[in-house]
Amino acid sequence: MRILVDTNILLRSVQPNHPLCSQATHAVAKFIRQKDAVFFCAQKRGLGDAVTLEEALVRVWRGALVEGAEEVELEGQKFAVRETPRKRLREVDFVFEGQKLRGLEQNPKTESRWAQLARAGHKVMQFLSAGRYIGNVVDGKVTIYGGKKKSGTIVRAPGALAELPKDVAQEERKKDKPQKRKRL
């Protein structure tokens, strides 16, 4: 089954002090356990400059990594693009629907699949809320994380599902296969 979930559920699930955190986390986890395809979207707040979470993440990614802007404008507010002191990665602290978020350029020197894409020349930015990773943008395609992914799909790109390059996707499928445990 395909399940459409408002981004407020995602934001609540990464805020441990929010009274609805537990309920939001359990609800999404239940859908995933049932092998449902879970898609996130934001409610439009009327006319004007209202944007979805995915659109906001892409705007921040584009301004910081593609355009190399000194600041990013989102819903009438401007947010500075900085470099981290030690690794010189670009980052942006911004607010979306009242929630403080951070966009952080992917460190290509780590061992993640996202770092592998960054090393290959892709523009990758991770996004955090309350210190927890909530998603990323790779070359304009958005992936929203939904906790531990054991089954189901939690990938969303504006207008289409985001797909990883075949070689990366094959490596991820290998990692997802259960490993045989050695008995002691």
C-alpha beads as a LAMMPS data file, in Angstrom:
LAMMPS data file: protein, C-alpha beads

184 atoms
183 bonds

1 atom types
1 bond types

-500.0 500.0 xlo xhi
-500.0 500.0 ylo yhi
-500.0 500.0 zlo zhi

Masses

1 110.0

Atoms # bond

1 1 1 0.000 0.000 0.000
2 1 1 1.135 3.582 -0.617
3 1 1 0.966 5.909 2.393
4 1 1 1.150 9.722 2.158
5 1 1 2.473 11.343 5.344
6 1 1 2.650 15.066 6.121
7 1 1 6.165 16.386 6.856
8 1 1 5.026 17.434 10.331
9 1 1 5.067 13.725 11.234
10 1 1 8.692 13.527 10.081
11 1 1 9.670 16.649 12.015
12 1 1 7.948 15.434 15.201
13 1 1 9.706 12.072 14.987
14 1 1 13.162 13.712 15.166
15 1 1 12.324 15.983 18.106
16 1 1 12.789 13.797 21.209
17 1 1 11.269 16.414 23.549
18 1 1 8.100 16.896 21.504
19 1 1 5.002 15.303 23.119
20 1 1 4.066 13.581 19.824
21 1 1 7.562 12.243 19.056
22 1 1 6.843 8.698 20.168
23 1 1 3.501 8.481 18.362
24 1 1 4.938 9.865 15.121
25 1 1 7.926 7.496 15.202
26 1 1 5.789 4.438 15.943
27 1 1 3.237 5.273 13.240
28 1 1 5.836 5.561 10.474
29 1 1 7.715 2.486 11.734
30 1 1 4.475 0.472 11.605
31 1 1 3.929 1.357 7.944
32 1 1 7.510 0.410 7.122
33 1 1 7.230 -2.940 8.940
34 1 1 4.104 -3.632 6.882
35 1 1 6.236 -3.037 3.755
36 1 1 4.157 -0.030 2.753
37 1 1 5.647 2.634 0.486
38 1 1 5.752 5.800 2.625
39 1 1 5.850 9.204 0.918
40 1 1 6.222 12.521 2.736
41 1 1 4.676 15.807 1.637
42 1 1 3.915 19.141 3.265
43 1 1 0.523 20.769 3.386
44 1 1 0.333 23.938 1.335
45 1 1 -0.481 26.907 3.558
46 1 1 -2.400 28.906 0.996
47 1 1 -1.083 31.073 -1.818
48 1 1 2.225 32.839 -1.942
49 1 1 5.690 31.546 -1.189
50 1 1 4.604 28.393 0.711
51 1 1 6.909 25.493 -0.102
52 1 1 7.067 21.814 0.771
53 1 1 9.905 20.398 2.848
54 1 1 11.390 18.846 -0.297
55 1 1 11.293 22.186 -2.131
56 1 1 12.905 23.928 0.851
57 1 1 15.727 21.369 1.005
58 1 1 16.378 21.708 -2.727
59 1 1 16.433 25.527 -2.475
60 1 1 18.980 25.399 0.358
61 1 1 21.078 22.766 -1.497
62 1 1 20.999 24.770 -4.757
63 1 1 21.968 28.058 -3.088
64 1 1 24.785 26.612 -0.978
65 1 1 26.326 23.992 -3.271
66 1 1 25.312 24.775 -6.856
67 1 1 25.215 28.562 -6.905
68 1 1 27.819 29.089 -4.166
69 1 1 25.670 31.851 -2.686
70 1 1 26.654 33.652 0.527
71 1 1 23.064 33.400 1.741
72 1 1 19.934 31.423 0.913
73 1 1 16.432 32.913 0.833
74 1 1 13.542 30.766 1.983
75 1 1 9.983 31.963 2.622
76 1 1 11.068 35.595 2.790
77 1 1 13.943 34.989 5.223
78 1 1 17.651 35.001 4.440
79 1 1 20.037 32.473 5.966
80 1 1 23.846 32.718 5.837
81 1 1 25.951 30.012 4.174
82 1 1 29.060 29.318 6.273
83 1 1 32.011 26.968 6.158
84 1 1 32.722 24.579 8.993
85 1 1 35.984 25.536 10.740
86 1 1 37.943 22.284 10.414
87 1 1 36.714 20.519 7.281
88 1 1 35.603 23.643 5.375
89 1 1 32.252 22.091 4.448
90 1 1 29.404 24.448 3.609
91 1 1 26.489 24.594 6.050
92 1 1 23.272 26.580 6.432
93 1 1 21.096 26.928 9.531
94 1 1 17.525 27.751 8.487
95 1 1 13.925 27.564 9.674
96 1 1 11.153 25.630 7.938
97 1 1 7.598 25.670 9.321
98 1 1 8.940 26.883 12.662
99 1 1 11.543 24.095 12.908
100 1 1 15.275 24.792 13.056
101 1 1 17.100 22.751 10.424
102 1 1 20.685 22.560 9.224
103 1 1 21.980 21.767 5.753
104 1 1 25.511 20.340 5.802
105 1 1 27.641 19.555 2.762
106 1 1 28.535 15.858 2.641
107 1 1 32.062 15.121 3.825
108 1 1 33.560 13.127 0.916
109 1 1 36.201 11.577 3.199
110 1 1 33.746 9.349 5.090
111 1 1 32.753 5.823 4.065
112 1 1 29.007 6.308 3.452
113 1 1 27.280 5.819 0.121
114 1 1 26.591 9.557 0.119
115 1 1 30.326 10.289 0.515
116 1 1 30.973 7.921 -2.374
117 1 1 28.646 10.040 -4.523
118 1 1 30.367 13.248 -3.337
119 1 1 33.774 11.797 -4.265
120 1 1 32.368 10.976 -7.707
121 1 1 31.527 14.674 -8.215
122 1 1 27.860 14.717 -7.170
123 1 1 26.593 17.650 -5.086
124 1 1 25.405 16.114 -1.790
125 1 1 23.949 17.921 1.228
126 1 1 22.685 16.265 4.413
127 1 1 19.895 17.839 6.485
128 1 1 19.515 17.682 10.266
129 1 1 16.841 18.572 12.806
130 1 1 17.670 18.580 16.514
131 1 1 21.019 16.931 15.702
132 1 1 19.441 13.994 13.823
133 1 1 19.720 13.392 10.088
134 1 1 16.330 13.725 8.409
135 1 1 17.283 13.558 4.726
136 1 1 19.570 14.701 1.955
137 1 1 19.669 16.158 -1.531
138 1 1 21.867 14.652 -4.240
139 1 1 21.981 16.538 -7.533
140 1 1 18.515 17.978 -6.888
141 1 1 16.891 14.703 -5.793
142 1 1 15.541 14.496 -2.251
143 1 1 15.734 11.489 0.060
144 1 1 13.842 11.721 3.347
145 1 1 15.044 9.317 6.021
146 1 1 12.420 7.456 7.992
147 1 1 14.383 5.667 10.679
148 1 1 15.796 2.210 10.237
149 1 1 14.806 1.024 6.794
150 1 1 14.143 -2.700 6.839
151 1 1 11.542 -2.692 4.099
152 1 1 9.295 -0.291 2.254
153 1 1 10.306 2.853 0.413
154 1 1 10.932 6.288 1.876
155 1 1 12.386 8.194 -1.033
156 1 1 10.911 11.316 -2.585
157 1 1 12.100 13.660 -5.284
158 1 1 10.111 16.628 -6.560
159 1 1 7.916 15.097 -9.242
160 1 1 9.478 11.611 -9.212
161 1 1 11.051 8.979 -7.038
162 1 1 14.764 9.526 -6.529
163 1 1 17.013 6.778 -7.805
164 1 1 20.623 6.147 -6.982
165 1 1 23.107 5.333 -9.711
166 1 1 23.057 1.593 -10.496
167 1 1 26.480 0.826 -9.013
168 1 1 25.615 2.513 -5.707
169 1 1 22.169 0.895 -5.599
170 1 1 23.722 -2.551 -6.157
171 1 1 26.167 -1.995 -3.301
172 1 1 23.317 -0.960 -1.004
173 1 1 21.328 -4.092 -1.883
174 1 1 24.361 -6.198 -0.930
175 1 1 24.540 -4.439 2.450
176 1 1 20.825 -5.091 3.082
177 1 1 21.170 -8.881 2.672
178 1 1 21.167 -10.715 6.000
179 1 1 24.583 -11.885 7.052
180 1 1 25.140 -15.405 8.380
181 1 1 26.219 -15.359 11.999
182 1 1 29.049 -17.500 13.196
183 1 1 28.215 -19.644 16.167
184 1 1 30.672 -19.629 19.028

Bonds

1 1 1 2
2 1 2 3
3 1 3 4
4 1 4 5
5 1 5 6
6 1 6 7
7 1 7 8
8 1 8 9
9 1 9 10
10 1 10 11
11 1 11 12
12 1 12 13
13 1 13 14
14 1 14 15
15 1 15 16
16 1 16 17
17 1 17 18
18 1 18 19
19 1 19 20
20 1 20 21
21 1 21 22
22 1 22 23
23 1 23 24
24 1 24 25
25 1 25 26
26 1 26 27
27 1 27 28
28 1 28 29
29 1 29 30
30 1 30 31
31 1 31 32
32 1 32 33
33 1 33 34
34 1 34 35
35 1 35 36
36 1 36 37
37 1 37 38
38 1 38 39
39 1 39 40
40 1 40 41
41 1 41 42
42 1 42 43
43 1 43 44
44 1 44 45
45 1 45 46
46 1 46 47
47 1 47 48
48 1 48 49
49 1 49 50
50 1 50 51
51 1 51 52
52 1 52 53
53 1 53 54
54 1 54 55
55 1 55 56
56 1 56 57
57 1 57 58
58 1 58 59
59 1 59 60
60 1 60 61
61 1 61 62
62 1 62 63
63 1 63 64
64 1 64 65
65 1 65 66
66 1 66 67
67 1 67 68
68 1 68 69
69 1 69 70
70 1 70 71
71 1 71 72
72 1 72 73
73 1 73 74
74 1 74 75
75 1 75 76
76 1 76 77
77 1 77 78
78 1 78 79
79 1 79 80
80 1 80 81
81 1 81 82
82 1 82 83
83 1 83 84
84 1 84 85
85 1 85 86
86 1 86 87
87 1 87 88
88 1 88 89
89 1 89 90
90 1 90 91
91 1 91 92
92 1 92 93
93 1 93 94
94 1 94 95
95 1 95 96
96 1 96 97
97 1 97 98
98 1 98 99
99 1 99 100
100 1 100 101
101 1 101 102
102 1 102 103
103 1 103 104
104 1 104 105
105 1 105 106
106 1 106 107
107 1 107 108
108 1 108 109
109 1 109 110
110 1 110 111
111 1 111 112
112 1 112 113
113 1 113 114
114 1 114 115
115 1 115 116
116 1 116 117
117 1 117 118
118 1 118 119
119 1 119 120
120 1 120 121
121 1 121 122
122 1 122 123
123 1 123 124
124 1 124 125
125 1 125 126
126 1 126 127
127 1 127 128
128 1 128 129
129 1 129 130
130 1 130 131
131 1 131 132
132 1 132 133
133 1 133 134
134 1 134 135
135 1 135 136
136 1 136 137
137 1 137 138
138 1 138 139
139 1 139 140
140 1 140 141
141 1 141 142
142 1 142 143
143 1 143 144
144 1 144 145
145 1 145 146
146 1 146 147
147 1 147 148
148 1 148 149
149 1 149 150
150 1 150 151
151 1 151 152
152 1 152 153
153 1 153 154
154 1 154 155
155 1 155 156
156 1 156 157
157 1 157 158
158 1 158 159
159 1 159 160
160 1 160 161
161 1 161 162
162 1 162 163
163 1 163 164
164 1 164 165
165 1 165 166
166 1 166 167
167 1 167 168
168 1 168 169
169 1 169 170
170 1 170 171
171 1 171 172
172 1 172 173
173 1 173 174
174 1 174 175
175 1 175 176
176 1 176 177
177 1 177 178
178 1 178 179
179 1 179 180
180 1 180 181
181 1 181 182
182 1 182 183
183 1 183 184
